[in-house]
Amino acid sequence: MSTTTSTNTSAGLAAFDRTTSIWGPITLALGLLISLAAALYAAFGSGVGITPVELVTAVVAVLATFGIIAIIEPISYFPILGRSAMYQAFLIGNIANKLLPAAVVAQANLGERPGTRRAELIAGSAIIGAVLIHITTLILLVGVLGTWLVGTLPAPLIATARAYILPAVFGAVVLQSVMAMRNRRVTIVAVIVAAVIVFVVVPLAPALTFYATALAVIITIAASWFTRSKTPPASAAVAPDEAATGDAAPAAQITEPTR
């Protein structure tokens, strides 16, 4: 029975990977083409008068400022989201302040650590739920009630709320990530590195402001690797009788690292 279950699980995950590898790039490419088509029409088809030289200059300026983020973000998000959820996240957008927190909270509540196949499936399901909730609340609260609500609130209150929205979101993400990882060593390393980058490196070298996130991520990964525990976790070992009967096979299939 366990052998049949393991075979079915492996076949299902293989089919899921094949579907993801086909439709993931296709949907991302379609999204890119649609986004570029709208931008190019606004630049050259609406009579604004933007020249190709101005367009290239603007693109180079954006790449010079934010190009490093396009490299760092996929590397940073992949261990938590996995391949299939990465396709979803980068097609939808709002990853750091909406989709990533949803995935982290879902994995933490279901007791699954990032980096496994089950965690990848949980992240994908959480992203779907986050998008549905976002669309529903966007239509009701923003489309219907948003203009009325903002018009009734004092301007100083709105300005104060805006100043704290982003720190509140990222604070929740950090806390959920810490609770999900349950790794004291990595948490301490990340906090120290981030504090040094923000309070020491950036003030001394303001030119590195736009690269602060990239530096913090790279240094944290390297420092965590060199300071990692060399002792394998006890849960990694499988009892001989379980290995002989194959009872642990389904769990191994569903928790194998994402590729």
C-alpha positions as CSV (number, residue, x, y, z in Angstrom):
1,M,0.0,0.0,0.0
2,S,2.8,2.4,0.9
3,T,4.7,1.6,-2.3
4,T,1.6,2.4,-4.4
5,T,1.0,5.7,-2.5
6,S,4.7,6.6,-3.0
7,T,4.5,5.8,-6.7
8,N,1.3,7.8,-7.2
9,T,2.7,10.8,-5.3
10,S,5.9,10.7,-7.4
11,A,4.0,10.5,-10.6
12,G,1.7,13.4,-9.6
13,L,4.6,15.6,-8.7
14,A,6.3,14.8,-11.9
15,A,3.2,15.7,-13.9
16,F,2.9,18.9,-11.9
17,D,6.5,19.8,-12.7
18,R,6.0,19.2,-16.4
19,T,2.9,21.4,-16.5
20,T,4.7,24.1,-14.5
21,S,7.7,24.1,-16.7
22,I,5.5,24.5,-19.8
23,W,2.9,27.0,-18.8
24,G,5.0,29.0,-16.3
25,P,7.3,30.5,-18.9
26,I,4.4,30.9,-21.4
27,T,2.3,33.0,-19.0
28,L,5.2,35.1,-17.9
29,A,6.1,35.8,-21.5
30,L,2.5,36.8,-22.4
31,G,2.4,39.1,-19.4
32,L,5.7,40.7,-20.4
33,L,4.5,41.2,-24.0
34,I,1.2,42.8,-22.8
35,S,3.0,45.1,-20.4
36,L,5.5,46.2,-23.0
37,A,2.9,46.7,-25.6
38,A,0.9,49.0,-23.3
39,A,4.1,51.0,-22.4
40,L,5.3,51.3,-26.0
41,Y,1.8,52.4,-27.2
42,A,1.8,55.0,-24.4
43,A,5.3,56.2,-25.5
44,F,5.0,56.2,-29.3
45,G,1.3,55.8,-30.2
46,S,-0.4,58.4,-27.9
47,G,1.3,61.4,-29.3
48,V,3.4,62.2,-26.3
49,G,6.5,62.7,-28.4
50,I,9.0,60.4,-26.7
51,T,12.0,59.7,-28.9
52,P,13.9,56.4,-29.0
53,V,16.9,58.0,-27.4
54,E,14.9,59.2,-24.5
55,L,13.4,55.7,-24.1
56,V,16.8,54.1,-24.1
57,T,18.1,56.7,-21.6
58,A,15.2,56.0,-19.2
59,V,15.6,52.2,-19.5
60,V,19.4,52.5,-18.8
61,A,18.7,54.7,-15.8
62,V,16.2,52.2,-14.4
63,L,18.5,49.2,-15.0
64,A,21.4,51.0,-13.3
65,T,19.2,51.7,-10.2
66,F,17.0,48.6,-9.9
67,G,18.8,46.0,-12.1
68,I,20.4,44.4,-9.1
69,I,17.0,43.9,-7.5
70,A,15.9,41.8,-10.5
71,I,18.7,39.4,-9.7
72,I,18.4,39.4,-5.9
73,E,14.7,39.1,-5.6
74,P,14.4,35.7,-7.4
75,I,17.3,34.3,-5.4
76,S,15.8,35.6,-2.2
77,Y,12.2,34.4,-2.8
78,F,12.9,31.0,-4.4
79,P,13.8,29.1,-1.1
80,I,10.4,30.1,0.3
81,L,8.1,30.0,-2.7
82,G,9.5,27.2,-4.9
83,R,9.4,27.1,-8.7
84,S,5.7,27.0,-9.4
85,A,4.8,29.7,-6.8
86,M,7.6,31.8,-8.3
87,Y,5.9,31.9,-11.6
88,Q,2.6,32.9,-9.9
89,A,4.3,35.6,-7.8
90,F,6.3,37.3,-10.6
91,L,3.3,37.3,-12.9
92,I,1.0,38.8,-10.2
93,G,3.4,41.3,-8.6
94,N,3.3,42.8,-5.1
95,I,5.5,39.9,-3.9
96,A,7.2,41.4,-0.8
97,N,4.2,43.1,0.7
98,K,1.4,40.7,-0.2
99,L,2.3,37.3,-1.7
100,L,5.4,36.5,0.3
101,P,3.7,37.2,3.6
102,A,0.8,35.1,2.6
103,A,3.1,32.1,1.7
104,V,5.1,32.5,4.9
105,V,2.0,32.7,7.2
106,A,0.5,29.6,5.5
107,Q,3.6,27.5,5.8
108,A,4.0,28.5,9.4
109,N,0.4,27.7,10.3
110,L,0.7,24.3,8.6
111,G,4.0,23.5,10.3
112,E,6.0,23.2,7.1
113,R,9.5,24.6,6.7
114,P,10.4,26.4,3.4
115,G,12.3,24.4,0.8
116,T,10.1,21.3,0.5
117,R,7.7,20.2,-2.1
118,R,4.8,20.5,0.4
119,A,5.9,24.1,1.2
120,E,5.9,24.9,-2.5
121,L,2.3,23.7,-2.9
122,I,1.3,25.6,0.3
123,A,2.9,28.8,-1.1
124,G,1.0,28.4,-4.4
125,S,-2.3,27.9,-2.6
126,A,-1.6,30.8,-0.3
127,I,-0.9,33.1,-3.3
128,I,-4.2,32.1,-4.9
129,G,-6.0,33.0,-1.7
130,A,-4.2,36.2,-1.3
131,V,-5.1,37.3,-4.9
132,L,-8.8,36.4,-4.4
133,I,-8.9,38.4,-1.2
134,H,-7.0,41.3,-2.7
135,I,-9.4,41.5,-5.7
136,T,-12.5,41.3,-3.5
137,T,-11.3,43.9,-1.1
138,L,-10.0,46.1,-3.9
139,I,-13.4,46.1,-5.5
140,L,-15.4,46.7,-2.3
141,L,-13.1,48.9,-0.2
142,V,-11.2,50.8,-2.9
143,G,-13.6,50.8,-5.8
144,V,-16.8,51.4,-3.8
145,L,-15.8,52.8,-0.4
146,G,-12.2,54.0,-1.0
147,T,-12.9,57.5,-2.3
148,W,-15.6,58.2,0.3
149,L,-13.4,56.9,3.2
150,V,-10.3,58.9,2.2
151,G,-12.4,62.0,1.7
152,T,-13.7,61.8,5.3
153,L,-10.3,61.3,7.0
154,P,-8.1,64.2,8.0
155,A,-5.1,64.7,5.8
156,P,-2.6,64.5,8.7
157,L,-4.0,61.1,9.7
158,I,-3.6,59.8,6.1
159,A,0.0,61.1,5.9
160,T,0.8,59.4,9.3
161,A,-0.7,56.1,8.3
162,R,1.2,56.0,5.0
163,A,4.5,56.5,6.9
164,Y,3.9,53.4,8.9
165,I,2.3,51.0,6.3
166,L,5.5,49.7,4.8
167,P,7.4,49.2,8.1
168,A,4.3,47.4,9.5
169,V,4.1,45.0,6.5
170,F,7.8,44.2,6.5
171,G,7.9,43.8,10.3
172,A,5.1,41.2,10.0
173,V,7.0,39.4,7.2
174,V,10.2,39.3,9.2
175,L,8.5,37.9,12.3
176,Q,6.7,35.2,10.3
177,S,9.9,34.2,8.6
178,V,11.7,33.9,11.9
179,M,8.9,31.8,13.3
180,A,8.8,29.6,10.2
181,M,12.5,29.0,10.1
182,R,13.0,28.3,13.8
183,N,16.8,28.8,13.3
184,R,18.3,31.0,16.0
185,R,21.7,31.1,14.4
186,V,20.5,32.3,11.0
187,T,18.2,34.9,12.6
188,I,21.0,36.4,14.6
189,V,23.3,36.5,11.6
190,A,20.6,38.2,9.5
191,V,19.8,40.8,12.2
192,I,23.5,41.7,12.7
193,V,24.2,41.9,9.0
194,A,21.2,44.0,8.3
195,A,22.0,46.4,11.2
196,V,25.6,46.8,10.0
197,I,24.5,47.5,6.4
198,V,21.8,50.0,7.4
199,F,23.5,51.8,10.3
200,V,27.2,51.6,9.3
201,V,27.8,50.8,5.7
202,V,25.1,53.0,4.1
203,P,25.9,56.1,6.2
204,L,29.6,55.7,5.4
205,A,29.1,55.0,1.7
206,P,25.8,56.6,0.5
207,A,26.5,55.4,-3.0
208,L,25.6,51.9,-1.8
209,T,22.1,52.8,-0.8
210,F,20.4,51.1,-3.8
211,Y,22.6,48.0,-3.3
212,A,22.0,47.7,0.5
213,T,19.4,44.9,0.1
214,A,21.6,43.0,-2.3
215,L,24.6,43.3,0.0
216,A,22.6,42.2,3.1
217,V,21.1,39.2,1.3
218,I,24.5,38.0,-0.1
219,I,26.4,38.5,3.1
220,T,23.7,36.9,5.2
221,I,23.7,33.8,2.9
222,A,27.5,33.5,3.0
223,A,27.7,34.1,6.8
224,S,24.9,31.7,7.5
225,W,26.6,29.0,5.4
226,F,29.9,29.3,7.2
227,T,28.3,29.5,10.6
228,R,25.8,26.7,10.0
229,S,25.5,23.7,12.3
230,K,27.6,20.8,11.0
231,T,25.5,18.2,12.9
232,P,22.6,16.8,10.7
233,P,19.1,17.1,12.2
234,A,17.8,14.1,14.1
235,S,14.7,14.0,11.9
236,A,16.9,13.3,8.8
237,A,17.6,9.8,10.0
238,V,15.1,7.1,9.1
239,A,14.7,4.1,11.3
240,P,15.9,0.8,9.7
241,D,12.5,-0.8,10.0
242,E,10.8,2.1,8.3
243,A,13.3,2.0,5.5
244,A,12.8,-1.7,5.0
245,T,9.0,-1.4,5.0
246,G,8.9,1.8,3.0
247,D,6.6,3.5,5.4
248,A,8.6,6.8,5.3
249,A,8.5,6.9,1.5
250,P,5.4,9.2,1.1
251,A,6.8,11.8,3.5
252,A,10.1,11.7,1.7
253,Q,8.4,12.3,-1.6
254,I,6.4,15.3,-0.5
255,T,9.2,17.0,1.5
256,E,12.0,16.6,-0.9
257,P,13.8,20.0,-1.7
258,T,12.4,22.0,-4.6
259,R,14.3,21.9,-7.8
